[in-house]
Amino acid sequence: MPVPFDASRTPPSDDHDAILLEGLFQLAFSGETRGWEFEKIDEEVHARLLQAYPA
């Protein structure tokens, strides 16, 4: 049985993937999807996903 998401749990400071995803989520949740920060993080997450799951 999957463990439910625990929003109070912070990602480890050395988990760079989790930190990137958290930043992307926070920007998207606050509606800040047109700024350079969102674009930069989005590009990095996209590149990592393509690297992990090649087409």
Steps between C-alpha positions, in 0.01 A plus 500: 500500500652837400589746769296823477683820413631677810517873425663572836802286411780706349729347240860435601724794416717281278208366290537735203220337299252546784610861547450573128156340498401683818604833347309426180193399698509812718530730200220321314276495807545875552428564131849627422550303180612784272818604681858405430523288817217272388641476148849409625377236746254362243780460244722321752224264615406426139862425407539267797179316414615451140833373628334258743230383258632522142243494223 
